[in-house]
Amino acid sequence: MNTQSNMVKVAVVGGEGIGPEVTAQSRRVLDWFAAKRGVPMTLREAQYGLIPYLATGKVLPEDTAEAMDEADAILWGATGGPETTEVPAAARKAGSLLGLRSKYDLYANLRPIMASPALSASAPLKPEVLDGVDFVIIRELTSGIYFGEPRGIETLPDGQRRGFNTEQYTTNQIRRVARSAFELARTRRNKVCSVDKANVLETSVVWREEVIRLHKEEFSDVELTHLYVDNAAMQIVREPRQFDVMVTGNIFGDILSDCAAMASGSLGMLPSASLGPVDRFGRRKALYEPVHGSAPDIAGKGVANPLGSILSVAMLLRLTLNRPEDADLLEQAVQTALASGARTADIAEAGAKRLSTVQMGDAVLSALDRISAKEHA
């Protein structure tokens, strides 16, 4: 990679399933911003998954690990799918996405939920429910039940099998992600909703108490409310516009953000940013990826929606490159493309023309060209 100090290093890792297809369109967008807007970044492509495993015996080969280690930001595609059966479990675990989140301490996962007026006809929820929806789910990403020990599967003396996992949170793990939520809310509508299950789980009792304590100590100017996770799921589809910033634990955030996809039209529309702690130079490691999975049923068909990945680039522009105007431009281009009728299969109304993955990338790039030309006219 280019070692110039002003150049931000981005590792582009398409991964598996539809990951390489959608990430290819994001790469085109990154190239556009480098060429047309002078964004100071260098890109390094790297492989992950079955292909490198067959060549090296590792799903995460040394070259890819090196690219991600030295990168300021990682643009990630997807992982998982039928090919996982061809990779031994131990090899898969050694290079897992969970492992990367832990390695880089990417504890705060931001998932913006915004309803596009252009998609009101194809969205699962009624247009009046979606009007004005604009909120962010912050999911704690490196603790909770996905990382807790002990965990495993055992056979009991009577022959039954038992699976077990451990849900746990410490004060510091809760406070740092809650702080991210409060700080973000101060830049938005100044409202935080903390989601837990404190009526049942001791972990959630600690979660709620620590969020309340932090709020009182440092963020009393921010409005704080609490919801149990079951009620939160209902409220997301009943009245999503009530939310500004929602903060919750790992497993609840995983489930609620997929539920919230119904407020944006499709899971294929959702971007995300996973952020690590700020270092002494004011920098933080970040991984950007669409919320969707590898979608093996459509992989290789060229029909996947690349907008979740492209909008993840907008988050990269805003949060890592500190280019908010460029991020706004890209988000505007996506909305312009949608308003002009650009649709992949997952967001298409009945009878509407369905674009391929590449054609949707073309539509966004065309919109970028048109908007940029007007700015300089």
C-alpha positions as CSV (number, residue, x, y, z in Angstrom):
1,M,0.0,0.0,0.0
2,N,0.9,3.6,-0.5
3,T,2.7,4.8,2.7
4,Q,2.0,8.5,2.2
5,S,0.8,9.8,5.6
6,N,-2.2,11.6,4.1
7,M,-3.5,8.5,2.3
8,V,-6.2,6.5,4.0
9,K,-5.6,2.7,3.5
10,V,-8.7,0.7,2.6
11,A,-8.7,-3.1,2.3
12,V,-11.4,-4.4,0.0
13,V,-12.5,-7.9,0.9
14,G,-15.4,-9.3,-1.1
15,G,-15.6,-12.6,0.7
16,E,-18.1,-15.2,-0.2
17,G,-21.6,-15.7,-1.9
18,I,-22.8,-12.4,-3.3
19,G,-20.1,-10.5,-1.4
20,P,-17.7,-10.1,-4.3
21,E,-20.5,-9.1,-6.6
22,V,-21.8,-6.2,-4.5
23,T,-18.3,-5.2,-3.3
24,A,-17.3,-4.8,-7.0
25,Q,-19.8,-2.0,-7.3
26,S,-18.6,-0.4,-4.1
27,R,-15.1,-0.5,-5.5
28,R,-16.3,1.3,-8.6
29,V,-17.8,4.0,-6.4
30,L,-14.6,4.3,-4.4
31,D,-12.6,4.7,-7.6
32,W,-15.0,7.4,-8.7
33,F,-14.5,9.4,-5.5
34,A,-10.7,9.0,-5.8
35,A,-10.7,10.1,-9.5
36,K,-13.4,12.8,-9.4
37,R,-13.2,14.2,-5.9
38,G,-9.6,13.6,-5.0
39,V,-10.4,11.5,-2.0
40,P,-7.0,10.5,-0.5
41,M,-7.1,6.8,-0.3
42,T,-5.3,3.7,-1.5
43,L,-7.2,0.4,-2.1
44,R,-5.9,-3.1,-1.7
45,E,-8.0,-6.1,-2.7
46,A,-7.8,-9.3,-0.8
47,Q,-9.5,-12.7,-0.8
48,Y,-11.4,-14.5,1.9
49,G,-13.2,-17.8,2.1
50,L,-13.2,-21.0,0.0
51,I,-11.0,-19.9,-2.8
52,P,-8.0,-18.9,-0.6
53,Y,-8.7,-22.0,1.6
54,L,-8.3,-24.3,-1.4
55,A,-5.0,-22.6,-2.2
56,T,-3.5,-22.0,1.2
57,G,-5.5,-24.0,3.7
58,K,-6.8,-20.8,5.3
59,V,-10.0,-18.9,4.8
60,L,-8.1,-15.9,5.9
61,P,-4.6,-16.2,4.3
62,E,-1.6,-14.2,5.4
63,D,-1.8,-11.7,2.5
64,T,-5.4,-10.8,3.5
65,A,-4.6,-10.6,7.2
66,E,-1.7,-8.3,6.3
67,A,-4.0,-6.1,4.2
68,M,-6.5,-5.8,6.9
69,D,-4.0,-5.2,9.7
70,E,-2.4,-2.3,8.0
71,A,-5.7,-0.8,6.7
72,D,-7.5,2.1,8.3
73,A,-10.8,0.8,7.1
74,I,-11.9,-2.6,5.7
75,L,-14.7,-2.8,3.1
76,W,-16.2,-6.2,3.7
77,G,-18.6,-8.2,1.5
78,A,-20.1,-11.2,3.1
79,T,-19.2,-14.6,4.6
80,G,-21.0,-18.0,4.8
81,G,-23.0,-20.2,2.4
82,P,-22.8,-23.7,1.0
83,E,-19.1,-23.5,0.6
84,T,-18.8,-23.5,4.4
85,T,-19.4,-27.3,4.3
86,E,-16.2,-27.6,2.2
87,V,-14.1,-25.9,4.9
88,P,-13.4,-27.7,8.2
89,A,-15.0,-26.1,11.2
90,A,-11.7,-25.4,12.8
91,A,-10.4,-23.6,9.7
92,R,-13.6,-21.6,9.4
93,K,-13.5,-20.6,13.1
94,A,-9.8,-19.6,12.8
95,G,-10.7,-16.9,10.2
96,S,-14.2,-16.0,11.3
97,L,-15.8,-12.6,11.1
98,L,-16.4,-12.9,14.9
99,G,-12.7,-13.4,15.3
100,L,-11.9,-10.2,13.3
101,R,-14.4,-8.2,15.3
102,S,-12.6,-9.4,18.5
103,K,-9.1,-8.9,17.1
104,Y,-9.7,-5.3,16.1
105,D,-12.1,-4.6,19.1
106,L,-14.8,-3.4,16.8
107,Y,-17.3,-2.9,19.7
108,A,-19.7,-0.4,18.2
109,N,-21.8,-1.5,15.2
110,L,-23.8,1.4,13.6
111,R,-26.7,0.4,11.5
112,P,-28.6,3.4,10.0
113,I,-32.3,2.8,9.2
114,M,-33.7,5.3,6.7
115,A,-36.9,4.9,4.7
116,S,-36.7,6.0,1.0
117,P,-39.8,7.7,-0.3
118,A,-39.0,6.2,-3.7
119,L,-39.5,2.7,-2.2
120,S,-42.8,3.3,-0.5
121,A,-44.7,1.2,-3.0
122,S,-42.5,-1.9,-2.6
123,A,-41.8,-1.7,1.1
124,P,-43.6,-4.2,3.3
125,L,-44.8,-1.5,5.7
126,K,-47.5,1.1,4.9
127,P,-46.2,4.5,3.5
128,E,-47.7,6.4,6.4
129,V,-45.7,4.2,8.9
130,L,-42.5,4.8,7.0
131,D,-42.9,8.6,6.6
132,G,-40.0,10.4,8.3
133,V,-38.2,7.2,9.4
134,D,-34.5,8.0,10.2
135,F,-32.8,6.3,13.1
136,V,-29.6,4.4,13.9
137,I,-29.2,1.1,15.8
138,I,-26.0,0.8,17.7
139,R,-25.3,-2.9,18.5
140,E,-22.6,-3.9,20.9
141,L,-20.4,-6.2,18.8
142,T,-17.6,-7.8,20.7
143,S,-19.2,-9.2,23.9
144,G,-22.5,-10.8,25.0
145,I,-23.7,-14.2,24.2
146,Y,-21.7,-14.5,21.0
147,F,-18.4,-14.3,22.9
148,G,-19.3,-15.5,26.4
149,E,-17.7,-18.5,28.1
150,P,-18.4,-21.3,28.9
151,R,-20.1,-22.4,25.7
152,G,-20.4,-25.8,24.0
153,I,-22.4,-29.0,23.3
154,E,-22.2,-31.9,25.7
155,T,-23.9,-35.3,26.3
156,L,-25.6,-35.7,29.6
157,P,-25.4,-38.9,31.7
158,D,-28.9,-39.9,30.5
159,G,-27.9,-39.6,26.8
160,Q,-29.5,-36.2,26.1
161,R,-27.5,-33.6,24.3
162,R,-27.2,-30.1,25.8
163,G,-26.1,-26.9,24.1
164,F,-25.1,-24.0,26.3
165,N,-24.0,-20.4,25.8
166,T,-23.2,-17.6,28.3
167,E,-24.6,-14.1,28.1
168,Q,-22.5,-11.7,30.0
169,Y,-21.5,-8.0,30.1
170,T,-19.2,-5.9,32.3
171,T,-19.5,-2.3,33.3
172,N,-16.9,-1.1,30.8
173,Q,-18.3,-3.1,27.9
174,I,-21.7,-1.5,28.5
175,R,-20.5,2.0,29.2
176,R,-18.4,2.4,26.1
177,V,-21.1,1.4,23.6
178,A,-23.7,3.5,25.5
179,R,-21.3,6.4,25.3
180,S,-21.1,6.0,21.5
181,A,-24.9,6.2,21.4
182,F,-25.2,9.3,23.6
183,E,-22.4,11.0,21.6
184,L,-24.1,10.2,18.3
185,A,-27.5,11.4,19.6
186,R,-26.0,14.8,20.4
187,T,-25.4,15.2,16.6
188,R,-28.9,14.1,15.7
189,R,-32.2,14.6,17.6
190,N,-30.7,14.1,21.0
191,K,-32.7,10.9,21.9
192,V,-31.4,7.5,23.0
193,C,-33.5,4.4,23.5
194,S,-31.7,1.6,25.4
195,V,-33.1,-1.9,24.7
196,D,-32.7,-4.8,27.1
197,K,-34.7,-7.6,28.8
198,A,-34.2,-6.4,32.4
199,N,-37.4,-8.0,33.6
200,V,-35.9,-11.4,33.0
201,L,-32.1,-11.3,32.6
202,E,-29.6,-10.3,35.2
203,T,-27.3,-9.2,32.4
204,S,-29.9,-6.7,31.3
205,V,-30.4,-5.5,34.8
206,V,-26.7,-4.5,34.9
207,W,-27.0,-3.1,31.3
208,R,-29.9,-0.8,32.3
209,E,-28.3,0.3,35.5
210,E,-25.0,1.2,33.8
211,V,-26.7,3.1,31.0
212,I,-28.7,5.1,33.5
213,R,-25.6,5.8,35.6
214,L,-23.6,7.0,32.6
215,H,-26.5,9.1,31.4
216,K,-26.7,10.8,34.8
217,E,-23.0,11.4,35.0
218,E,-22.2,12.6,31.5
219,F,-25.2,12.9,29.2
220,S,-28.2,14.3,31.2
221,D,-28.9,16.7,28.3
222,V,-29.8,13.7,26.1
223,E,-33.3,12.2,26.4
224,L,-33.1,8.6,27.6
225,T,-35.8,5.9,27.4
226,H,-35.8,2.2,27.8
227,L,-37.7,-0.7,26.1
228,Y,-37.8,-4.4,26.6
229,V,-36.6,-6.1,23.4
230,D,-39.9,-7.7,22.6
231,N,-41.7,-4.4,22.8
232,A,-38.9,-2.8,20.8
233,A,-39.4,-5.3,17.9
234,M,-43.1,-4.4,17.8
235,Q,-42.4,-0.6,18.0
236,I,-40.0,-0.8,15.1
237,V,-42.7,-2.0,12.7
238,R,-45.5,-0.1,14.5
239,E,-44.0,3.4,14.7
240,P,-40.4,3.4,13.7
241,R,-40.2,7.2,13.4
242,Q,-40.2,7.5,17.2
243,F,-36.6,6.4,17.3
244,D,-33.4,8.5,16.9
245,V,-30.6,6.3,18.3
246,M,-31.2,2.8,19.7
247,V,-28.5,1.1,21.7
248,T,-28.6,-2.6,22.6
249,G,-26.5,-5.7,23.2
250,N,-25.1,-8.1,20.6
251,I,-27.8,-10.6,20.1
252,F,-30.7,-8.2,20.5
253,G,-29.0,-5.8,18.0
254,D,-28.5,-8.6,15.5
255,I,-32.2,-9.5,15.5
256,L,-33.7,-5.9,15.8
257,S,-31.6,-4.5,12.9
258,D,-32.9,-7.3,10.5
259,C,-36.4,-6.4,11.7
260,A,-35.7,-2.8,11.0
261,A,-34.9,-3.6,7.4
262,M,-38.6,-3.6,6.8
263,A,-38.6,0.1,7.5
264,S,-36.0,0.6,4.7
265,G,-37.6,-1.5,2.0
266,S,-35.2,-4.5,2.0
267,L,-32.3,-6.1,3.9
268,G,-30.2,-5.4,0.8
269,M,-30.5,-1.6,1.5
270,L,-28.9,-1.6,4.9
271,P,-25.2,-0.5,5.4
272,S,-23.2,-0.8,8.6
273,A,-20.0,0.4,10.3
274,S,-18.2,-1.5,13.0
275,L,-15.9,0.9,14.9
276,G,-13.0,0.2,17.3
277,P,-11.7,2.4,20.1
278,V,-10.0,5.8,19.3
279,D,-6.2,5.5,19.6
280,R,-3.8,8.2,20.8
281,F,-3.6,9.6,17.3
282,G,-7.4,10.1,17.1
283,R,-7.8,7.2,14.7
284,R,-10.1,4.2,15.0
285,K,-10.1,0.9,13.1
286,A,-13.4,0.4,11.2
287,L,-15.0,-2.3,9.1
288,Y,-17.8,-1.4,6.7
289,E,-20.2,-4.0,5.3
290,P,-23.8,-4.4,4.2
291,V,-26.0,-6.0,6.8
292,H,-27.2,-8.8,4.5
293,G,-25.5,-12.2,4.4
294,S,-23.9,-14.2,1.6
295,A,-27.3,-15.1,0.0
296,P,-26.1,-18.3,-1.6
297,D,-29.4,-18.9,-3.4
298,I,-28.6,-15.9,-5.8
299,A,-24.8,-15.9,-5.7
300,G,-23.3,-15.7,-9.1
301,K,-26.5,-14.7,-10.8
302,G,-25.7,-11.0,-10.9
303,V,-29.1,-9.9,-9.4
304,A,-28.0,-9.0,-5.8
305,N,-28.7,-5.5,-4.6
306,P,-25.4,-3.6,-4.1
307,L,-26.9,-0.5,-2.4
308,G,-26.2,-1.8,1.1
309,S,-22.6,-2.1,0.2
310,I,-22.6,1.2,-1.6
311,L,-24.2,3.0,1.3
312,S,-21.5,1.4,3.5
313,V,-19.0,3.4,1.4
314,A,-20.9,6.5,2.3
315,M,-20.4,5.6,6.0
316,L,-16.7,5.1,5.3
317,L,-16.5,8.5,3.6
318,R,-18.1,10.1,6.7
319,L,-16.6,8.2,9.6
320,T,-13.1,7.2,8.5
321,L,-12.2,9.7,5.7
322,N,-14.0,12.6,7.4
323,R,-15.6,13.7,4.1
324,P,-19.2,14.4,5.2
325,E,-19.9,16.3,2.0
326,D,-18.8,13.4,-0.1
327,A,-20.9,11.0,2.0
328,D,-23.9,13.3,1.5
329,L,-23.3,13.3,-2.2
330,L,-23.2,9.5,-2.4
331,E,-26.4,9.1,-0.4
332,Q,-28.1,11.7,-2.6
333,A,-26.9,9.7,-5.7
334,V,-28.5,6.5,-4.3
335,Q,-31.8,8.3,-3.7
336,T,-31.6,9.9,-7.1
337,A,-31.1,6.5,-8.7
338,L,-34.0,5.1,-6.8
339,A,-36.2,8.1,-7.6
340,S,-35.5,7.5,-11.3
341,G,-36.9,4.0,-11.0
342,A,-33.7,1.9,-10.6
343,R,-34.7,-1.3,-8.9
344,T,-33.0,-4.7,-8.3
345,A,-35.3,-7.6,-7.8
346,D,-35.6,-7.3,-4.0
347,I,-37.0,-3.8,-4.1
348,A,-38.9,-3.9,-7.4
349,E,-42.6,-3.2,-7.6
350,A,-44.8,-5.6,-9.5
351,G,-44.2,-5.1,-13.2
352,A,-41.1,-2.8,-12.7
353,K,-38.0,-3.4,-14.7
354,R,-35.4,-5.3,-12.6
355,L,-31.8,-4.2,-12.9
356,S,-28.8,-6.4,-12.5
357,T,-26.2,-5.8,-9.8
358,V,-23.9,-4.1,-12.3
359,Q,-26.8,-2.0,-13.8
360,M,-27.6,-0.7,-10.3
361,G,-24.0,0.3,-9.9
362,D,-24.2,2.0,-13.3
363,A,-27.3,3.9,-12.1
364,V,-25.6,5.2,-8.9
365,L,-22.4,6.2,-10.9
366,S,-24.6,8.0,-13.5
367,A,-26.4,9.9,-10.7
368,L,-23.0,10.9,-9.2
369,D,-21.9,12.3,-12.5
370,R,-25.1,14.2,-13.0
371,I,-25.2,15.7,-9.5
372,S,-21.5,16.6,-9.6
373,A,-21.9,18.3,-13.0
374,K,-24.7,20.5,-11.7
375,E,-22.5,21.5,-8.7
376,H,-19.8,22.7,-11.1
377,A,-22.2,24.3,-13.7
